[in-house]
Amino acid sequence: MVHAHTHAGADLYALCADAWMVAFKRRVAEIEANRAASSLGSQKQGTSSTAQRMQEAHGEQEVLAGSQSQQQDPVVVTAGDMELALQQLVPSLSVEEIAKYERLRDRYET
């Protein structure tokens, strides 16, 4: 859980961006694992090396096209992705800086 008293708005933005990157890396790993499993299946079936190279090239084109098309392989950020990103998040403000800004707020708030 994000503690608002130790994180600024920029930290929340960074958390979302980092969580998307975690999800993106996970999705790429899934695509590569599926491609490897498909390639292994093709090898067991005796697919020729030329046909296999064509399938791999087509797979690479699909990954590239997927980054341009929302219809293929969407990146979905999960709660787990957010948790992983949060574990690595470093607050942009120190406790001392937060205290300083709170004192300024209290001084001019009235």
N, C-alpha and C positions, 0 to 999 in steps of 0.2 A: 504494500500500500504506500502511496506517495504521501509524505507528510508536508502539508502546505507551508508550515512554518519554517521548513528548511530548504524549500525549493522555490525558485522564482519561475515566472512564466517561461523564460528561455529554457529552463530545465524541463518543463513539461513538453515543450516543443521537441527538445532533444530526445526525451523519452519516447515520444511517438515515432520520431525518425529512426531511432535505434531499434525500436520494436519492429518497424517495417523491414529494416535490414536483416534482423534475425529471421523474420518470416520469409524474406526473399531467399536467403541462404538455404533455409530449410526446403523451400520449394525447388530450388536448383538441384539440391541433393536428391530430392525425390525424382525429378526428371532424369537425372543421370543414373540413378539406381534402376529406374524403369528401362532406360535405354540399354544399360548393361545386361539386365535380365533378358531383354528382347534379343540382344546380340548373342548372349549365351544360348538362348533357345534356337536361334538361327544356326549357330555352329553345330549344335547337336543334330539338327535336321539336315546338315550338309549343304547349307547355302554357300554358293560360290563366293570367293573373296570380292569379286567385282560387284556382285549384287549386295553384299554386306556393306561395302564402302558406299554404295549409293544410298542404302538405308540410313547409314550413319550421317551422311551429308544432309539427307532430308531431315533427320532428327535435329541437326544443328540449325537448319533453316527454321524449323518449327520453334526452337527456343528463341531465336532472334525475332521471329515474327510475333511470338508471344509477348515480347516486351513492347511491341507496337500495337498489339490488338488485345482488347479487354476480353475477347471471347475465348482465348486460349490461355490455359494455365494461370488463372488469377492468383495473386498473392493475397492470402487472407491472414490477417494478424489475429492471433489467438491470445487468450489471457496468459498462457504459458510464455508466449513471445514477450509480452509486456513484463512479466516477472523476470525473465532473463535479462532484458534490457535494464530494468530497475536495479538489479543486482550490480550492474556495471556503471550505473549513473553516478557521476561525481557532481555534487551541487556546485553551482557557479558562484554562490556567495558563502562566505564563512559565517560561523555563528557570531563572531564579532561584528562583521558587516551588517548582519541582520539586526543585531542589537542597536547598532548605530542608527540605522534607518527607522527602527521603532522609536528610539528616543526623539528623532527629528519629527516623526509623525505625531507623537504625543505632545511635543512642544508647540506645534503649529495647528493641531487639530481643533482647538477651541475657538 
